Amino acid sequence: MTYLTLEELKQQCRIDADYHDDDNLLITYGDAAEDFLAGHLNNQLDDICAENSGTLPVSLKNAMLILVDYFYGMSGSGDSKDVPQAFWILTNPWKTYSIA
């Protein structure tokens, strides 16, 4: 993970800081959230940071945290729920559209 920390993921998922059984899982979800966001935006997160004084916009960081919480909540569940609407609301203004 480049833009998220394990501490942030645990806080988002409401996991006690002293609980470590799911640390690797959370890190995997954090990596997936970063990849998913870059794909959704059609833009590399490093490029977005470069255009924003070297930092990732707060809305995009929050969107990734929401996505990790979604992944963690769905793990082991047979349910298929949609990605939370908040993710799309926070990310769509940053989306790059390509013209074919």
C-alpha positions as a LaTeX table, in Angstrom:
\begin{tabular}{lrrr}
\hline
Residue & $x$ (\AA) & $y$ (\AA) & $z$ (\AA) \\
\hline
Met1 & 0.00 & 0.00 & 0.00 \\
Thr2 & 1.20 & 3.43 & $-0.88$ \\
Tyr3 & $-1.60$ & 5.77 & 0.18 \\
Leu4 & $-3.24$ & 3.96 & 3.09 \\
Thr5 & $-1.87$ & 2.77 & 6.40 \\
Leu6 & $-2.82$ & $-0.31$ & 8.35 \\
Glu7 & $-3.79$ & 1.95 & 11.24 \\
Glu8 & $-6.25$ & 3.83 & 9.00 \\
Leu9 & $-7.71$ & 0.58 & 7.70 \\
Lys10 & $-8.24$ & $-0.77$ & 11.21 \\
Gln11 & $-9.88$ & 2.46 & 12.30 \\
Gln12 & $-12.19$ & 2.45 & 9.25 \\
Cys13 & $-13.17$ & $-1.18$ & 9.81 \\
Arg14 & $-13.51$ & $-0.62$ & 13.57 \\
Ile15 & $-10.84$ & $-3.17$ & 14.44 \\
Asp16 & $-8.92$ & $-2.85$ & 17.69 \\
Ala17 & $-5.31$ & $-1.76$ & 17.09 \\
Asp18 & $-4.08$ & $-4.71$ & 19.20 \\
Tyr19 & $-5.87$ & $-7.28$ & 17.02 \\
His20 & $-3.47$ & $-8.57$ & 14.37 \\
Asp21 & $-5.10$ & $-11.71$ & 12.94 \\
Asp22 & $-6.50$ & $-9.80$ & 9.93 \\
Asp23 & $-3.56$ & $-7.46$ & 9.28 \\
Asn24 & $-2.39$ & $-9.24$ & 6.11 \\
Leu25 & $-5.95$ & $-9.42$ & 4.83 \\
Leu26 & $-6.45$ & $-5.70$ & 5.41 \\
Ile27 & $-3.19$ & $-4.90$ & 3.63 \\
Thr28 & $-4.31$ & $-7.00$ & 0.66 \\
Tyr29 & $-7.62$ & $-5.13$ & 0.61 \\
Gly30 & $-5.74$ & $-1.83$ & 0.80 \\
Asp31 & $-3.64$ & $-2.79$ & $-2.22$ \\
Ala32 & $-6.78$ & $-3.84$ & $-4.08$ \\
Ala33 & $-8.54$ & $-0.56$ & $-3.21$ \\
Glu34 & $-5.61$ & 1.45 & $-4.56$ \\
Asp35 & $-5.57$ & $-0.59$ & $-7.79$ \\
Phe36 & $-9.35$ & $-0.43$ & $-8.16$ \\
Leu37 & $-9.41$ & 3.33 & $-7.67$ \\
Ala38 & $-6.69$ & 3.95 & $-10.26$ \\
Gly39 & $-8.56$ & 1.75 & $-12.74$ \\
His40 & $-11.87$ & 3.47 & $-12.05$ \\
Leu41 & $-10.33$ & 6.91 & $-12.49$ \\
Asn42 & $-8.37$ & 5.91 & $-15.61$ \\
Asn43 & $-5.44$ & 7.67 & $-13.99$ \\
Gln44 & $-2.47$ & 6.69 & $-11.85$ \\
Leu45 & $-2.70$ & 7.84 & $-8.25$ \\
Asp46 & 0.89 & 9.14 & $-8.46$ \\
Asp47 & $-0.18$ & 11.42 & $-11.32$ \\
Ile48 & $-3.15$ & 12.73 & $-9.33$ \\
Cys49 & $-0.82$ & 13.44 & $-6.40$ \\
Ala50 & 1.61 & 15.26 & $-8.67$ \\
Glu51 & $-1.22$ & 17.50 & $-9.88$ \\
Asn52 & $-2.32$ & 18.22 & $-6.28$ \\
Ser53 & 0.80 & 19.50 & $-4.53$ \\
Gly54 & 2.10 & 15.98 & $-3.92$ \\
Thr55 & $-0.85$ & 14.74 & $-1.92$ \\
Leu56 & $-3.77$ & 12.50 & $-2.69$ \\
Pro57 & $-7.06$ & 14.40 & $-2.37$ \\
Val58 & $-8.90$ & 13.59 & 0.86 \\
Ser59 & $-12.00$ & 12.51 & $-1.06$ \\
Leu60 & $-10.02$ & 9.81 & $-2.88$ \\
Lys61 & $-8.38$ & 8.57 & 0.31 \\
Asn62 & $-11.78$ & 8.35 & 1.96 \\
Ala63 & $-13.14$ & 6.50 & $-1.06$ \\
Met64 & $-10.42$ & 3.87 & $-0.69$ \\
Leu65 & $-11.15$ & 3.50 & 3.02 \\
Ile66 & $-14.83$ & 2.97 & 2.22 \\
Leu67 & $-13.86$ & 0.34 & $-0.34$ \\
Val68 & $-11.63$ & $-1.52$ & 2.14 \\
Asp69 & $-14.44$ & $-1.48$ & 4.70 \\
Tyr70 & $-16.75$ & $-2.88$ & 2.02 \\
Phe71 & $-14.26$ & $-5.65$ & 1.14 \\
Tyr72 & $-13.71$ & $-6.52$ & 4.80 \\
Gly73 & $-17.42$ & $-6.60$ & 5.54 \\
Met74 & $-18.07$ & $-8.85$ & 2.56 \\
Ser75 & $-15.25$ & $-11.32$ & 3.28 \\
Gly76 & $-16.63$ & $-14.71$ & 4.07 \\
Ser77 & $-20.13$ & $-13.53$ & 3.24 \\
Gly78 & $-22.06$ & $-15.11$ & 0.43 \\
Asp79 & $-23.95$ & $-11.87$ & $-0.11$ \\
Ser80 & $-23.32$ & $-9.76$ & $-3.15$ \\
Lys81 & $-23.99$ & $-6.14$ & $-2.34$ \\
Asp82 & $-23.15$ & $-3.15$ & $-4.47$ \\
Val83 & $-20.15$ & $-0.97$ & $-3.71$ \\
Pro84 & $-21.39$ & 1.83 & $-1.44$ \\
Gln85 & $-22.74$ & 4.87 & $-3.28$ \\
Ala86 & $-20.36$ & 7.09 & $-1.29$ \\
Phe87 & $-17.43$ & 5.58 & $-3.20$ \\
Trp88 & $-18.86$ & 6.73 & $-6.54$ \\
Ile89 & $-19.83$ & 10.15 & $-5.19$ \\
Leu90 & $-16.31$ & 10.79 & $-3.89$ \\
Thr91 & $-14.47$ & 9.51 & $-6.96$ \\
Asn92 & $-16.49$ & 10.45 & $-10.03$ \\
Pro93 & $-15.36$ & 14.11 & $-10.04$ \\
Trp94 & $-11.77$ & 12.86 & $-10.38$ \\
Lys95 & $-12.49$ & 10.39 & $-13.19$ \\
Thr96 & $-10.61$ & 10.87 & $-16.46$ \\
Tyr97 & $-12.62$ & 10.03 & $-19.54$ \\
Ser98 & $-10.85$ & 8.98 & $-22.70$ \\
Ile99 & $-12.16$ & 9.98 & $-26.09$ \\
Ala100 & $-11.91$ & 7.23 & $-28.66$ \\
\hline
\end{tabular}
